[in-house]
Amino acid sequence: MTDHYAVIGNPIAHSKSPLIHTEFAKQTGQAMTYEAIMAPLDDFAGTVHALIKQGYKGVNVTVPFKFAAYDMADQRSERAVAAGAANTLSFTADGIVADNTDGAGLVRDIQVNMQCALAGKRVLLIGAGGAAEGVLQPLFAAKPSVLVITNRSLDKAQAMLSKAAATPTKLQAIALDALGDSAFDLVINATSAGLNGSPLTLPDSIFASDCLAYDMMYGRETSFMQQAKRCGARVADGLGMLVEQAAEAFTIWRGVRPNTQAVLQQLSL
């Protein structure tokens, strides 16, 4: 019996998720298929319900449907509730179950693959949209000493902090143009600036000595990454996050955790 899964987005042709999950299935001996499906911008729910009728077991969800996926779920994990968005849906006898594996994928990529421990570190998170919301709580759980959210619109950054769970981490919201000479050990770009090539106006001083600059985009060198390199920072894109969040979703669906290193090496060739 072969089970069927997919990733839904718009656009979706660029997605590496089918390759990643196909490799995971081969590794773990799972009888499953995984494909990319483009949903109409105005009918994500219709696409999901059609797949359920066809017997699909679950889907991953990418831009711009993560909020819609959350809204249509019958049950939501704590991670999905914390993010207010979902990137993983499981189709069960009890209905649609939503989860969000983005934050777990980001933290695992940084701490395991990048070997950059977050405990006690000064962290800057750039952006206050869905991508930033999805990773905020897992970043808290890693116990940095300071976590600053910066955004062009300060009210959005402040709204994110207002939803934060109690944590010993010092939390701040600072406008993008008010960062001054603050320095950080980890700087994460969670904005979509890399999609259209628009530069972020960031002071060079944010990149502390031995800083890791992490762009959640993958597949291109963004202006953020270029600036970080000029400032001597170690630079990474979001490919590892993509693979790690996929592994988390795969584990939810199949009950077995795949080896992400083998897939990362294949994608890096």
Beta strands, then each sheet from edge to edge (+ up, - down):
strand 1: 3-9
strand 2: 32-38
strand 3: 58-61
strand 4: 75-76
strand 5: 88-92
strand 6: 95-99
strand 7: 122-126
strand 8: 146-151
strand 9: 170-175
strand 10: 184-189
strand 11: 207-215
strand 12: 234-236
sheet 1: 2+ 1+ 3+ 5- 6+ 4+
sheet 2: 9+ 8+ 7+ 10+ 11+ 12+
end
